[in-house]
Amino acid sequence: MEPLQQVLEAMKQAGEPVNAGKLVELTGLDRKLVDKAMADLKKSGEIVSPKRCFWQPS
């Protein structure tokens, strides 16, 4: 599974808005990979931020 899909799936399973640090814990991916995946997901509109620094699937 690609990092982008892993990050999105981890967000869905968390069931609440999460930050990048929590996603690193949940996925076991390197922080740089998580940050890149999140940037791509933000651009495509697949994730939204309900509060500062926390993200969830849109």
C-alpha positions as CSV (number, residue, x, y, z in Angstrom):
1,M,0.0,0.0,0.0
2,E,1.3,3.5,-0.9
3,P,2.0,6.0,1.9
4,L,-0.9,8.2,0.6
5,Q,-3.4,5.3,1.0
6,Q,-1.9,4.3,4.4
7,V,-2.3,7.8,5.8
8,L,-5.9,8.1,4.5
9,E,-6.8,4.7,5.9
10,A,-5.3,5.5,9.3
11,M,-7.3,8.7,9.4
12,K,-10.5,6.8,8.7
13,Q,-9.7,4.1,11.3
14,A,-8.9,6.8,13.9
15,G,-12.4,8.0,13.9
16,E,-11.4,11.5,15.0
17,P,-9.2,14.3,13.7
18,V,-5.5,13.5,14.0
19,N,-2.2,15.3,13.6
20,A,0.8,14.3,11.7
21,G,2.6,12.9,14.8
22,K,-0.3,10.6,15.5
23,L,-0.3,9.4,11.9
24,V,3.4,8.5,12.2
25,E,2.5,6.4,15.2
26,L,-0.5,4.8,13.5
27,T,1.2,4.0,10.2
28,G,4.8,3.4,11.2
29,L,5.9,5.6,8.3
30,D,8.6,8.2,8.3
31,R,7.5,11.7,9.2
32,K,8.6,13.0,5.8
33,L,6.4,10.5,4.0
34,V,3.4,11.3,6.2
35,D,3.9,15.1,5.6
36,K,4.1,14.5,1.8
37,A,1.1,12.3,1.8
38,M,-0.9,14.8,3.8
39,A,0.1,17.7,1.5
40,D,-1.1,15.6,-1.5
41,L,-4.4,14.8,0.3
42,K,-4.9,18.4,1.2
43,K,-4.4,19.5,-2.5
44,S,-6.9,16.9,-3.8
45,G,-9.4,17.9,-1.1
46,E,-9.5,14.3,0.4
47,I,-8.8,15.6,3.9
48,V,-10.1,18.7,5.8
49,S,-9.0,20.4,9.0
50,P,-11.8,20.9,11.6
51,K,-9.3,22.6,13.9
52,R,-5.7,23.8,13.6
53,C,-3.1,21.1,12.9
54,F,-5.7,18.3,13.0
55,W,-7.0,16.6,9.9
56,Q,-9.8,14.1,9.0
57,P,-11.1,12.6,5.7
58,S,-13.5,15.0,4.0
